[in-house]
């Protein structure tokens, strides 16, 4: 039977201070989470149940190593302080989750919804970037599932939790993962979790995030009278089938059951559909083809974010930069907008009010998708006139339609109709304005 510490109980940390219990926040299979006070500031403490950790010495040393290396990005609720062993167990201290962040499971259970398409796409982009940086730092996550994320429904900001299972490449902490998220080879007990299995789990997480259904749980699972261990091994290990596999219709989504997947799948652009078809193909799931990398996903979701515009009805929708599109909200046809064709972004950027230009669009070799350097706005005196505002710290040289060069400093706006090209300071990115509008 689990034992719980009362408010005021002090747990010594290895840095010489104490974590003072404030109250219990929650509990899971491995342990309990407390709100604690350390040096007058409040944190969360994850405390493990006795016997819940496989190979406690190795697990403790791995936590110690991760703390010394630090978090890959600020998106991780990374272990900050390790406790000394107490009563045959131990724990670690991390930052508290802000109140505006909700559990991923709340989205899957429709307890909370993203407030916009932008927020959903930002969440996918932030999750992808977090794991890209984690892998670049030499780690594998090993237990990637829907319980690892807190998400702000308004912005799509993400906090990645349960980082005690993170280990260096090649190291195993004895954790196979969570059912329905484990790679087929892990389900078949052919390998321990690693970077390659993380990639499969990430594809499942991203599909669930955007389409709110499980990619492998279509008709076959619905028709199973009881999901026995033998069937689980078949559906998730030996013979997994993506519900939208173009060459295998055995596991299609079922009307009345998979309403989310049926509704959202056609709403997303073809290039995103193709990414999931590739990531969850038979060859990718069986190891006969490379799995989608974190970088592949980041490029795809950066492109997807660039296609989001706001319809006059107020709804966000995906625009087709090569032609017309219909609003996801009102269904009205939206004409093709002006498009920026950038050397560093081959797909083109729809110039619609609210659209933002990021560092990754213009700087050769940059993948910085967070630093805004420009934005499209309406002329307050004439809303039908759109302009591109420079919000960076450098001067742009805008080539006008009459062949002149006009410097545009920070805060200044160049009317889109007057732009022929923009020459950015590093000379690597010249953006031409499409006239097919």
Secondary structure, DSSP 8 states (H G I E B T S, - for coil): ------TT-EEEBTTS-EEEEEEEEEE-SSEEEEEEEETTEEEEEEEE-TT-STTHHHHHHHHHHHHHH--SSTTB----EEB--BTTB-EEEE----TTEEEHHHHHTTSS--SSHHHHHHHHHHHHHHHHHHHHTTEE-S--SGGGEEEETTT--EEE--GGG-EETT---S----TTTS-HHHHTTSS---HHHHHHHHHHHHHHHHHSS-TT-SHHHHH-SS--HHHHHIIIIIS---TT-TT--TT---TTT-HHHHHHHTTS-HHHHHHHHHHTSHHHHHTSS----HHHHHHHHHHHHHTEEE-TTS-EEE--TTS-EE-TTT--EE----EEEETTEEEEEE--TT-EEEHHHHSTT----S-EEEEEEEETTEEEEEEEEE-SSS-EEEEETTS-EEEE-TT-EEEGGGEEEEE-TTSS-EEEE----
